[in-house]
Amino acid sequence: MNFDHNPTTPLESVKFLGILVDNHLTFIDHVENSVKKCNSKLLLMRQLRKVVMNQIGLKTFYCTNIRSILTYASSVFYNFLSKTCKWRLEHVQASATKIIDPDLEYHERLKVFDLPTLSDFINTASESVFKKISRNEKHPLFNRILINQARVTSCLNTVYHPPKCRTQKRFNSFFPSYMSKFNQPF
């Protein structure tokens, strides 16, 4: 057998289900790869604008071909991203909306095209995923959600019992962060 890498050397990052996961969970490689893919789609979008595609068509192109790349599996990695990486993703959306209408400022374009910021879109989608999992006991990930059944904490009328996290990075992962966020009274 001929291997391309030495099996005793740890990899810096690995692609798993379409996400580049690095050994420090920064997801920088994934963001860079996504931005690179989107930049080629932005070039195509510019060319579509030149052939007089209307704004509705360009918005549809953006939502289906570019935003889908930016937000693929974002529930998994978005909370781990640095502000710079989040800004890089948001910048792609800003560039796409600028292609559609270059005369308006970014937030004005979002209002006109009825688009949320990428951060708001991802947070809404992640909340929806968490609610879907928490309401379906047959969902494969339902056992990751800890329902509050302890007497001490049930006095506080909380729904979920998030695990204790020793690090902020662990707390930022999907289940602990959304259990804390949705820990509303019964």
trRosetta pair geometry for C-beta under 8 A, 3 or more apart (Angstrom, degrees):
i j d omega theta_ij theta_ji phi_ij phi_ji
3 6 7.6 125 105 -89 122 21
3 7 6.4 -1 135 -47 169 94
5 9 6.4 -110 167 63 102 114
5 11 7.4 58 136 -87 165 92
6 9 4.5 70 78 1 104 110
10 23 6.7 65 147 -92 124 149
11 14 5.3 80 103 -60 146 93
11 23 7.3 163 93 -53 62 111
12 22 6.1 -22 153 -142 70 92
12 23 6.2 -98 -156 -1 37 110
12 29 7.8 124 123 -51 102 147
13 20 5.1 31 161 177 131 94
13 21 6.2 168 -156 83 81 37
13 22 4.0 -43 -91 -94 100 69
13 23 7.0 -119 -77 -18 53 71
13 29 4.7 -41 -79 32 177 161
14 20 7.5 165 81 -150 25 56
14 21 5.8 -21 62 60 76 89
15 18 7.0 8 -177 -110 98 13
15 19 7.1 155 -153 74 59 32
15 20 5.4 -32 -94 -92 72 65
15 21 7.7 146 -107 14 21 74
16 19 5.8 -31 69 62 73 85
16 21 5.5 -10 22 4 115 123
17 73 7.0 121 116 -82 109 155
18 72 6.3 -70 128 143 133 135
18 73 6.7 149 85 -4 107 137
19 27 7.5 -40 -179 -128 103 106
19 30 5.5 1 -165 -116 69 138
19 72 7.7 -162 -75 114 86 99
19 73 5.3 -92 -63 88 124 149
19 76 6.5 -63 -92 88 169 142
19 77 6.4 176 -156 -36 133 136
20 27 7.1 124 83 -145 78 61
20 29 4.2 -103 129 107 138 107
20 30 4.0 -173 51 -73 90 74
20 33 5.7 113 -8 7 139 145
21 25 7.1 -12 -163 -103 87 62
21 27 7.2 -30 -115 -93 49 75
21 30 7.4 28 -65 -48 39 124
22 25 6.9 -153 71 -53 74 18
22 26 5.7 -27 61 42 129 84
22 27 6.8 -158 16 -69 98 27
22 28 6.6 -7 -3 37 150 83
22 29 5.4 127 -56 9 113 117
22 30 7.9 -131 -18 -15 92 90
25 80 5.4 -96 153 -158 95 145
25 169 6.4 108 87 -173 136 128
26 80 6.8 -159 -129 148 24 105
26 81 7.7 82 -180 -117 57 45
26 82 6.9 2 -160 -22 98 103
26 85 7.7 166 164 -41 84 151
27 30 4.4 -42 -169 38 82 121
27 31 6.0 87 131 -25 85 94
27 77 4.4 113 -97 -169 161 129
27 80 5.6 104 1 94 121 118
27 81 5.9 -67 69 -84 121 80
27 85 6.9 105 92 -176 92 161
28 31 5.8 -55 -149 36 33 110
28 32 6.3 31 154 -17 66 107
28 82 7.9 12 -82 15 95 113
28 85 6.2 -119 -105 -88 64 127
29 32 5.8 -55 -145 39 31 111
29 33 6.1 31 156 -19 65 109
30 33 5.8 -56 -146 38 29 111
30 34 6.2 28 155 -18 65 108
30 77 6.4 -41 83 174 156 172
31 34 5.7 -56 -146 38 29 111
31 35 6.2 28 156 -18 65 107
31 81 6.8 104 -66 -124 136 120
31 85 4.5 -123 -73 -154 171 104
31 88 5.7 87 165 82 121 135
31 89 6.4 -91 -143 -55 102 97
32 35 5.8 -54 -144 37 29 110
32 36 6.3 33 154 -22 63 107
32 88 7.9 -31 -81 154 53 158
33 36 5.7 -53 -148 33 29 114
33 37 6.6 30 153 -17 63 104
34 37 5.8 -54 -151 36 32 110
34 38 6.2 27 153 -17 66 110
34 69 5.5 160 -154 148 88 95
34 70 5.9 114 165 -105 128 48
34 72 7.6 -167 -113 36 122 105
34 89 7.2 6 103 -105 132 94
35 38 5.6 -58 -144 41 31 111
35 39 6.3 39 155 -29 65 102
35 88 5.6 -57 -76 159 143 111
35 89 7.2 -115 -75 -88 96 54
35 92 5.9 -146 -124 -65 77 127
36 39 5.9 -48 -148 26 29 113
36 40 7.3 26 154 -14 58 99
37 40 6.2 -60 -164 32 34 107
37 41 6.8 27 145 -13 67 108
37 69 5.3 -142 102 -169 127 151
38 41 5.3 -57 -151 40 41 112
38 42 6.2 48 148 -27 71 100
38 66 5.0 82 -140 -148 97 91
38 69 5.5 -173 -71 85 91 136
38 70 6.3 39 -75 -59 144 93
38 92 4.8 21 125 -155 151 139
38 96 8.0 -74 177 -56 111 118
39 42 5.4 -45 -146 30 35 116
39 43 6.8 44 151 -23 61 96
39 92 7.6 -100 -63 -120 66 103
40 43 5.6 -44 -157 26 37 116
40 44 7.0 36 146 -14 62 101
41 44 5.5 -51 -155 37 40 113
41 45 6.3 46 145 -24 67 103
41 65 5.2 -178 -156 137 137 112
41 66 5.0 -178 107 -83 140 91
41 69 7.3 166 -1 7 152 147
42 45 5.2 -49 -146 34 36 117
42 46 6.5 44 151 -23 65 97
42 66 6.9 73 -64 -106 75 139
42 92 7.3 -131 -58 -156 131 82
42 95 5.8 -3 -134 125 146 122
42 96 6.1 -114 -109 -84 97 76
42 99 6.7 -176 -161 -40 85 148
43 46 5.8 -48 -153 29 32 113
43 47 6.8 29 149 -14 62 104
44 47 5.6 -56 -153 37 35 111
44 48 6.4 39 149 -22 67 103
44 65 8.0 -73 80 135 132 155
45 48 5.5 -49 -148 33 34 114
45 49 6.6 39 151 -22 63 101
45 58 6.4 91 -163 -149 98 92
45 61 5.9 159 -110 118 95 133
45 62 6.7 56 -118 -74 145 80
45 65 8.0 180 -66 79 105 131
45 66 7.3 -16 -48 -42 141 136
45 96 6.4 -14 123 -134 172 81
45 99 5.2 76 125 123 114 162
46 49 5.7 -52 -154 31 33 113
46 50 6.7 35 148 -21 63 103
46 99 5.6 -107 -84 -136 68 125
47 50 5.5 -49 -152 31 37 115
47 51 6.8 25 154 -10 66 103
48 51 6.0 -61 -151 41 34 102
48 53 4.4 -12 160 7 92 143
48 57 7.4 -136 160 124 126 113
48 58 6.5 160 106 -99 121 85
48 61 6.4 131 76 -60 169 174
49 52 7.8 41 175 -80 37 19
49 53 6.1 -78 -91 47 35 93
49 58 6.2 40 -81 -96 89 136
49 99 5.7 -147 -37 169 149 94
49 100 7.4 -146 -97 -99 124 37
53 57 4.4 -111 175 93 103 133
53 58 5.6 129 110 -56 112 85
53 61 7.6 39 139 -19 153 140
54 57 5.1 96 59 11 72 104
54 58 7.1 -138 102 -4 37 91
55 58 5.6 -56 -144 40 34 111
55 59 6.1 37 156 -22 68 104
55 100 5.3 85 -139 -174 84 101
55 101 6.5 21 -117 -52 126 100
55 113 7.4 -129 166 -100 112 101
56 59 5.8 -51 -147 35 30 111
56 60 6.4 31 153 -18 63 106
57 60 5.6 -54 -148 37 31 112
57 61 6.3 36 151 -21 64 104
58 61 5.4 -49 -147 34 33 115
58 62 6.4 37 152 -21 64 102
58 99 6.7 -151 -173 110 134 99
58 100 4.5 167 110 -105 135 92
59 62 5.6 -51 -150 34 33 113
59 63 6.3 28 155 -16 66 106
59 100 6.1 57 -64 -116 75 151
59 113 5.4 -177 -110 -156 132 118
59 115 7.6 -149 -149 -55 110 121
60 63 5.9 -55 -143 39 30 107
60 64 6.1 12 164 -5 66 114
61 64 6.4 -70 -142 46 23 98
61 65 5.5 -23 178 21 64 122
61 66 7.6 48 133 -5 70 102
62 65 6.9 -75 -122 53 13 83
62 66 5.0 -42 -154 40 57 121
62 67 6.1 59 147 -20 75 100
62 93 7.8 93 179 -134 124 67
62 96 4.5 118 -126 169 124 135
62 97 7.4 70 -133 -66 169 60
62 100 7.2 -58 -29 -49 140 125
63 66 7.6 -6 -40 51 10 79
63 67 5.1 -22 -134 31 42 131
63 68 7.4 69 155 -34 47 88
64 67 7.7 37 -9 45 14 91
64 68 6.1 1 -174 -17 31 128
65 68 6.7 -36 -115 32 6 111
65 69 7.4 2 157 -14 45 108
66 69 6.0 -58 -159 31 32 108
66 70 6.5 26 151 -15 67 108
66 92 6.7 -162 173 152 116 113
66 93 7.8 154 125 -93 120 59
66 96 5.5 172 92 -91 163 148
67 70 5.4 -55 -146 40 39 113
67 71 5.8 10 164 1 73 115
67 93 6.9 54 -94 -99 92 100
67 96 7.9 -124 -51 59 84 169
67 118 7.4 -157 -133 -115 95 96
67 121 7.4 -53 -167 136 125 163
68 71 6.5 -68 -134 50 24 92
68 72 6.4 51 159 -59 61 90
69 72 6.0 -28 -147 -12 28 115
70 74 7.5 20 132 -71 62 129
70 89 5.3 125 -159 -158 111 101
70 92 6.0 -174 -87 79 132 140
70 93 7.1 -50 -10 -53 178 95
70 118 6.3 -66 139 -146 140 132
71 74 4.5 -57 -158 -18 60 135
71 118 7.3 -152 -70 -161 102 93
71 121 6.6 -78 -93 119 144 115
71 122 5.7 -157 -127 -92 102 88
71 125 6.7 82 179 33 130 164
73 76 4.8 -15 165 18 94 121
73 77 6.7 55 120 4 91 102
74 77 6.5 -81 -143 54 40 81
74 78 4.5 41 176 -46 86 118
74 122 4.5 -92 133 -137 143 113
74 125 6.9 68 66 80 115 132
74 126 7.0 -98 104 -60 88 104
75 78 6.9 -23 -96 14 16 110
75 122 7.5 -174 -68 -176 54 85
75 125 6.7 -119 -60 114 100 94
75 126 4.2 152 -112 -111 90 88
75 129 5.1 -36 -94 47 161 157
75 130 7.9 -179 -151 -43 130 83
75 174 5.7 54 156 -115 88 126
76 174 6.4 -44 -110 -48 40 128
77 80 5.4 -69 -164 40 59 114
77 81 6.6 71 145 -45 85 94
78 81 5.8 -42 -158 5 40 117
78 86 7.5 77 -162 -102 81 98
78 122 5.0 153 -106 159 165 143
78 123 7.9 -138 117 -67 150 62
78 126 7.0 -117 45 -56 134 141
79 172 4.1 -178 143 174 112 93
79 173 6.9 -177 80 -92 132 16
79 174 7.1 170 18 -75 134 51
79 177 5.7 -156 -131 -7 164 171
80 169 6.8 47 -123 -150 91 85
80 172 5.9 136 -79 117 57 128
80 173 7.6 29 -62 -87 103 60
81 85 4.0 -124 -165 87 105 125
81 86 5.0 129 115 -53 128 83
81 89 7.8 -16 -170 -4 166 130
82 85 4.9 97 52 7 75 99
82 86 7.1 -140 95 -2 40 87
83 86 5.6 -55 -147 39 34 112
83 87 6.1 38 152 -22 66 106
84 87 5.6 -55 -149 36 29 113
84 88 6.5 36 150 -25 63 101
85 88 5.5 -46 -149 28 35 115
85 89 6.8 33 153 -15 63 101
86 89 5.9 -55 -155 36 34 109
86 90 6.3 31 150 -16 67 109
86 119 6.4 42 -172 -85 118 109
87 90 5.5 -57 -144 41 34 111
87 91 6.0 44 153 -31 67 104
88 91 5.6 -50 -148 28 28 117
88 92 7.2 35 151 -23 58 96
89 92 5.9 -47 -162 22 36 112
89 93 7.3 31 146 -11 63 100
89 118 5.6 -152 129 125 101 156
90 93 5.7 -54 -160 36 42 111
90 94 6.3 44 144 -22 70 104
90 117 6.5 -4 -130 -174 113 96
90 118 4.9 -155 -99 34 67 123
90 119 6.6 -14 -81 -28 117 93
91 94 5.3 -50 -146 36 37 115
91 95 6.3 41 153 -22 66 101
92 95 5.7 -51 -150 34 31 112
92 96 6.5 32 151 -19 64 105
92 118 7.9 64 62 -66 90 156
93 96 5.6 -54 -147 36 34 112
93 97 6.3 26 157 -13 67 106
93 115 7.5 -172 -175 146 121 140
93 117 7.5 134 92 -158 154 51
93 118 4.8 -172 -18 -50 149 115
94 97 6.1 -58 -145 41 29 104
94 98 6.2 32 153 -24 63 109
94 106 4.9 -29 -128 -119 102 123
95 98 5.6 -56 -147 35 30 114
95 99 6.7 36 152 -24 63 99
96 99 5.8 -49 -157 26 34 113
96 100 6.9 31 148 -17 63 102
97 100 5.4 -49 -153 33 42 114
97 101 6.9 -30 167 42 71 82
97 106 6.7 100 80 -139 134 65
97 109 4.2 120 157 139 125 140
97 110 6.8 -30 -128 -65 166 61
97 113 6.3 -139 -131 14 108 152
97 115 7.0 -140 -88 48 129 151
98 101 7.4 -88 -142 73 27 46
98 102 5.3 52 180 -106 74 67
98 106 7.6 -37 -62 -92 94 75
98 109 7.1 -88 -72 -69 49 168
99 102 7.3 21 -106 -62 16 90
100 109 7.1 124 72 -160 111 119
100 113 6.7 56 107 -81 156 141
101 104 5.2 21 121 17 116 108
101 109 5.7 176 66 -118 111 103
101 112 6.8 -32 39 89 162 149
101 113 7.8 -169 11 -49 124 112
104 108 4.1 -128 -180 97 112 118
104 109 4.7 149 94 -62 121 79
104 112 6.4 169 -17 0 179 143
105 108 4.6 85 57 12 79 110
105 109 7.0 -144 92 -11 36 88
106 109 5.7 -58 -152 32 28 111
106 110 6.6 29 152 -20 64 103
107 110 5.5 -45 -148 31 38 116
107 111 6.7 39 152 -18 64 101
108 111 5.7 -53 -153 35 35 111
108 112 6.3 32 152 -18 67 107
109 112 5.7 -56 -144 39 32 110
109 113 6.0 7 164 2 69 113
109 115 7.8 -14 126 42 78 119
110 113 6.4 -68 -138 51 23 93
110 114 8.0 99 165 -80 53 2
110 115 4.9 -102 -144 72 71 86
110 116 7.0 52 -171 -136 119 11
110 117 6.6 -13 -125 -67 156 60
111 114 7.4 19 -177 -75 29 42
115 121 7.8 -26 -179 -62 78 127
116 120 3.9 -113 167 91 121 120
116 121 4.7 157 78 -57 114 79
116 124 7.0 78 62 -1 171 138
117 120 4.6 91 54 8 82 103
117 121 6.9 -147 91 -7 41 87
118 121 5.5 -53 -147 36 34 115
118 122 6.3 32 156 -18 67 106
119 122 6.0 -56 -147 37 28 108
119 123 6.3 25 156 -16 64 109
120 123 5.8 -55 -143 39 30 110
120 124 6.2 31 158 -19 65 108
121 124 6.0 -58 -149 37 26 110
121 125 6.3 23 155 -16 63 109
122 125 5.7 -57 -146 40 30 110
122 126 6.1 30 155 -20 66 108
123 126 5.7 -54 -143 37 30 111
123 127 6.3 34 156 -20 64 105
124 127 5.8 -52 -148 35 30 112
124 128 6.4 32 152 -20 62 106
125 128 5.6 -55 -152 35 32 115
125 129 6.5 34 151 -21 65 103
126 129 5.6 -50 -148 34 34 112
126 130 6.4 35 153 -18 66 104
126 174 7.1 -139 -159 -135 113 95
126 178 6.9 -144 147 -80 101 130
127 130 5.7 -54 -148 37 32 111
127 131 6.3 30 155 -17 66 107
127 178 7.0 174 -107 -133 55 117
127 181 7.7 -100 -105 115 96 140
127 182 7.8 137 -142 -64 89 118
128 131 5.8 -55 -145 38 30 110
128 132 6.3 33 154 -22 64 107
129 132 5.7 -56 -149 35 29 113
129 133 6.4 26 155 -16 65 106
130 133 5.9 -58 -150 38 30 108
130 134 6.1 22 157 -15 67 113
130 174 7.4 -168 -82 173 103 94
130 175 7.9 154 -121 -111 103 51
130 178 4.1 -131 -110 163 156 153
130 182 6.7 178 129 -13 135 145
131 134 5.8 -59 -139 41 29 107
131 135 6.1 20 164 -14 65 114
131 182 7.7 169 -79 -108 80 158
132 135 6.4 -66 -146 39 22 104
132 136 6.5 -5 165 1 60 119
132 139 7.3 125 133 -92 77 152
133 136 6.5 -81 -146 46 24 95
133 139 5.0 -153 -138 114 63 159
133 141 5.1 -42 -143 85 130 109
133 142 6.0 -171 176 -84 79 61
133 144 7.7 -24 162 57 139 106
133 145 6.5 149 124 -32 107 132
134 142 7.4 134 -109 -129 28 78
134 145 5.3 170 -103 -144 82 172
134 160 7.9 -66 -127 -79 133 119
134 182 7.6 -128 -23 101 170 156
136 139 4.1 88 94 -32 109 106
136 142 6.3 -124 94 -75 65 124
137 142 5.4 130 -144 178 34 165
138 142 7.1 82 43 -9 13 146
139 142 4.4 119 64 -43 88 98
141 144 5.0 -31 -178 17 78 122
141 145 7.6 74 135 -19 79 92
142 145 6.0 -57 -166 29 47 108
144 175 5.0 -110 147 -98 111 153
145 160 6.5 -77 -174 -125 89 114
145 175 6.4 -143 -85 -148 62 109
145 179 6.5 166 -141 -88 78 111
146 160 6.1 93 78 -169 69 78
146 161 4.4 -83 124 70 112 86
146 162 6.7 155 53 -92 117 22
146 163 6.6 117 -3 -50 149 77
146 179 6.8 30 46 -134 84 154
147 159 7.1 -58 -142 165 72 66
147 160 6.5 -68 -112 -112 37 53
147 161 6.8 27 111 10 17 97
148 153 5.5 -113 -153 108 117 114
148 154 5.6 156 142 -84 107 76
148 158 5.1 116 -44 94 166 85
148 159 6.0 156 16 145 114 16
148 160 5.9 101 -31 142 95 4
148 161 4.3 134 -91 -47 69 94
149 154 6.9 3 -160 -62 17 126
149 161 7.4 -74 16 -20 61 141
150 153 4.8 54 76 30 111 98
150 154 6.0 -179 82 -20 50 92
150 161 6.5 101 7 -106 110 145
151 154 5.8 -59 -135 35 24 112
151 155 7.1 38 160 -33 58 94
152 155 6.5 -54 -177 11 29 111
153 156 5.5 -45 -168 27 56 113
153 158 6.0 -51 161 44 98 120
153 161 6.2 110 93 -108 155 101
154 157 7.3 51 179 -78 50 31
154 158 7.4 -119 -110 45 37 72
156 185 8.0 -123 142 -99 60 84
157 185 3.9 20 127 -137 119 90
157 186 5.2 -105 -165 7 91 88
158 161 7.3 114 107 -75 118 60
158 183 4.7 -1 -156 -178 109 98
158 184 7.6 135 -134 72 60 15
158 185 6.9 -57 -82 -94 40 46
159 182 6.9 -54 63 129 131 87
159 183 6.0 -159 43 -137 81 50
159 184 6.3 16 -4 58 118 61
159 185 7.7 127 -34 -172 86 8
159 186 6.4 137 -77 -84 83 62
160 179 3.9 -143 140 -161 149 94
160 180 7.7 -105 87 -57 126 31
160 182 6.6 69 -1 86 133 89
160 183 5.1 -100 49 -96 95 85
161 179 7.5 -44 64 172 23 135
162 165 7.8 -39 147 -21 107 103
162 175 7.6 162 -130 135 87 77
162 176 4.8 95 -165 -144 114 69
162 179 3.9 155 -80 97 95 125
162 180 5.0 -18 -28 -56 160 81
162 183 7.0 -79 -18 -64 108 133
163 176 5.9 -77 48 -94 83 108
165 168 7.6 105 125 -93 123 18
165 170 4.0 -174 -154 99 111 110
165 171 4.0 174 79 -64 157 79
165 176 5.5 67 -49 -164 133 166
166 170 6.5 51 48 30 64 145
167 170 4.7 97 62 5 86 100
167 171 7.1 -151 98 -3 48 86
168 171 5.4 -55 -149 39 38 114
168 172 6.2 40 152 -24 68 105
169 172 5.7 -55 -150 34 30 112
169 173 7.4 48 148 -39 58 88
170 173 5.8 -33 -165 0 40 115
170 176 6.7 48 141 21 73 157
171 176 5.2 -109 -141 118 46 135
171 177 6.3 98 154 -73 63 80
171 180 7.6 15 -168 -9 97 149
172 176 7.8 12 21 76 13 109
172 177 5.6 31 -146 -62 30 132
173 176 5.7 64 65 28 85 102
173 177 6.6 174 72 -8 35 102
174 177 6.5 -83 -153 41 15 103
174 178 6.2 -9 172 0 60 117
175 178 6.4 -67 -138 45 24 97
175 179 5.9 26 165 -22 65 110
176 179 5.8 -56 -140 36 27 110
176 180 6.4 25 161 -15 63 107
177 180 6.0 -59 -154 38 28 109
177 181 6.2 28 151 -21 65 110
178 181 5.1 -48 -137 38 40 116
178 182 5.9 15 168 1 71 109
179 182 6.6 -69 -140 52 23 90
179 183 6.2 49 153 -59 61 99
180 183 5.5 -36 -147 -6 30 123
